[in-house]
């Protein structure tokens, strides 16, 4: 079972769950921490949910560091993992993460066993949520809340600090999700490389 097999199973499941929901966007390899780290799949709608995938061929070496970073950004996180990793992973991720087991094989097909549903994140950090915004997006939000005076020429790091300090966290979350759902030119790549797709589009695994 390869990453692409697990990814295809998750994308197909998300496509079924959110079929016809124009308010939901599914993004693959979404950057967090100013783009320095990428989560395998993100779902953006009334919440920002991350999905980290670990196939049989993966190791859990990076999972502790990934968990620490994801905990600061996402409203909910689900670990989708091959059965052989399940016991070890349970000692790494927090209790509020969801857990889905990826079972089967590429030849026979991969199915998902949703063992634990994710709970709401109790430890997210406003500054890391704000850092999901590009500079132009941050300026739009500052303008909307009359916070841009004296800041329009400042670097993006200063802009997101102001947003995190001045906006109630629920308002900040709403603004960030709205910007992410409307974003074009994700990752600055060509359309076939952007790895972005609304769930109502045809979902195919990334090779």
C-alpha positions in Angstrom: 0.0 0.0 0.0 1.5 3.3 -1.1 0.7 6.9 -0.2 -1.2 7.4 -3.4 -3.5 4.5 -2.5 -4.3 5.9 0.9 -4.7 9.4 -0.6 -7.1 8.1 -3.2 -9.2 6.4 -0.6 -9.4 9.6 1.6 -10.2 11.8 -1.4 -13.0 9.5 -2.5 -14.4 9.4 1.0 -14.3 13.2 1.3 -15.9 13.5 -2.1 -18.8 11.3 -0.9 -19.1 13.2 2.4 -19.2 16.7 0.9 -20.8 15.9 -2.5 -22.6 18.9 -3.8 -21.4 21.2 -1.0 -20.1 24.3 -2.8 -18.9 25.7 0.5 -16.3 23.0 1.0 -12.9 23.1 -0.6 -10.4 20.2 -0.4 -6.7 21.1 -0.9 -3.8 18.7 -1.1 -0.4 19.6 0.3 -1.6 22.8 1.9 1.2 24.9 3.4 1.2 26.0 7.0 3.8 27.9 9.0 4.2 30.4 6.2 4.4 27.5 3.7 7.3 25.8 5.4 5.3 22.7 6.3 2.6 20.9 4.3 -0.3 18.8 5.5 -1.3 16.0 3.2 -5.0 17.0 2.8 -6.9 20.0 4.2 -10.7 20.4 4.2 -11.9 24.0 4.4 -15.6 24.8 5.2 -17.0 25.9 8.5 -13.8 24.5 10.1 -10.3 23.9 9.0 -9.5 20.2 9.2 -6.2 18.5 8.4 -5.6 14.9 7.4 -2.1 13.4 7.8 -1.5 10.2 5.9 0.9 7.4 6.8 0.9 4.4 4.6 2.6 1.0 5.2 5.7 2.3 3.5 6.0 5.4 5.6 7.6 5.8 9.0 6.4 7.8 12.0 9.7 9.6 12.4 8.3 13.0 11.5 4.9 12.5 13.2 5.8 14.1 16.6 7.0 17.3 14.9 4.1 17.3 12.5 1.6 16.9 15.4 3.2 19.8 17.3 2.7 22.1 14.3 -0.7 20.9 13.2 -2.0 21.4 16.8 -1.3 25.1 16.4 -3.3 25.6 13.2 -6.2 23.2 12.5 -9.6 23.1 14.2 -9.6 19.3 13.9 -6.9 16.8 12.7 -7.3 13.2 11.6 -4.5 10.7 11.2 -5.1 8.2 8.4 -2.7 5.3 9.1 -1.8 1.8 8.0 -2.7 -0.8 10.6 0.9 -1.7 11.4 1.5 1.9 12.7 -1.6 2.1 14.8 -0.2 1.2 18.2 2.9 3.3 18.0 1.0 6.3 16.6 -1.4 6.2 19.6 1.4 7.2 21.8 2.4 10.2 19.7 -0.8 12.0 18.7 -3.1 13.9 21.2 -6.4 12.4 22.3 -8.4 14.9 20.4 -7.1 13.8 17.0 -9.2 11.5 14.9 -7.9 8.1 13.8 -8.8 6.2 10.6 -7.2 2.9 9.7 -6.3 2.4 6.0 -6.9 -1.3 5.3 -6.4 -3.4 2.1 -4.0 -3.0 -0.8 -3.6 -1.3 -4.1 -4.7 -4.5 -5.9 -7.8 -5.1 -3.8 -8.6 -1.5 -2.9 -8.0 0.5 0.2 -10.9 1.1 2.7 -11.0 3.4 5.7 -12.1 2.3 9.2 -12.9 5.4 11.1 -11.9 4.4 14.6 -12.0 7.7 16.4 -13.7 11.0 15.3 -11.6 14.2 15.8 -12.6 16.5 18.6 -12.2 20.3 18.6 -8.7 21.5 19.0 -8.1 23.0 22.4 -4.7 24.4 21.8 -4.6 26.3 18.5 -2.6 29.5 18.3 -4.0 32.7 16.6 -0.7 33.8 15.2 -0.2 30.5 13.4 -3.8 30.7 12.0 -3.1 34.2 10.8 0.1 33.1 9.1 -1.9 31.0 6.7 -2.7 34.3 4.9 -0.7 35.6 2.0 0.2 39.3 2.3 -2.5 40.6 0.0 -5.1 38.5 1.8 -3.9 39.9 5.2 -4.2 43.4 3.9 -7.8 42.8 2.8 -8.7 41.5 6.2 -7.0 44.5 7.9 -8.9 46.9 5.7 -12.2 45.2 6.4 -11.7 45.7 10.2 -10.2 49.2 9.9 -6.8 48.0 11.1 -4.6 48.8 8.1 -3.7 52.4 8.7 0.0 52.7 9.2 0.5 49.0 8.2 0.0 48.9 4.5 3.7 48.9 3.7 4.7 46.6 6.4 5.9 43.0 5.8 3.5 40.1 6.0 4.9 39.0 9.4 3.9 42.3 11.0 0.5 42.2 9.3 -0.4 38.8 10.6 0.8 39.7 14.1 -1.6 42.6 14.1 -4.5 40.4 13.0 -3.8 37.9 15.6 -3.5 40.5 18.3 -6.6 42.6 17.3 -9.2 40.2 16.1 -11.2 37.8 18.3 -10.0 34.3 17.4 -13.4 33.2 16.0 -13.4 36.2 13.7 -9.9 35.5 12.7 -10.7 31.8 11.9 -13.7 32.9 9.7 -11.6 35.4 7.8 -8.8 32.9 7.2 -11.1 30.2 6.0 -12.9 32.6 3.7 -9.5 33.7 2.2 -8.4 30.1 1.7 -11.6 29.1 0.0 -11.3 32.0 -2.4 -7.6 31.7 -3.1 -6.4 31.3 -6.7 -2.9 30.3 -7.9 -2.3 28.1 -4.9 1.4 27.4 -4.3 2.2 29.7 -7.3 2.3 26.7 -9.7 0.6 25.9 -12.9 -3.1 24.7 -12.6 -2.1 21.0 -13.0 0.4 21.3 -10.2 -1.6 23.3 -7.7 -3.1 20.2 -6.0 -6.3 22.0 -5.2 -9.8 20.8 -5.9 -13.3 21.5 -4.8 -14.9 18.2 -3.6 -17.5 18.4 -6.2 -14.9 18.0 -8.9 -13.5 14.7 -10.0 -11.0 13.5 -7.4 -7.9 11.7 -8.5 -4.8 10.7 -6.6 -1.6 12.6 -7.0 0.9 10.3 -8.6 
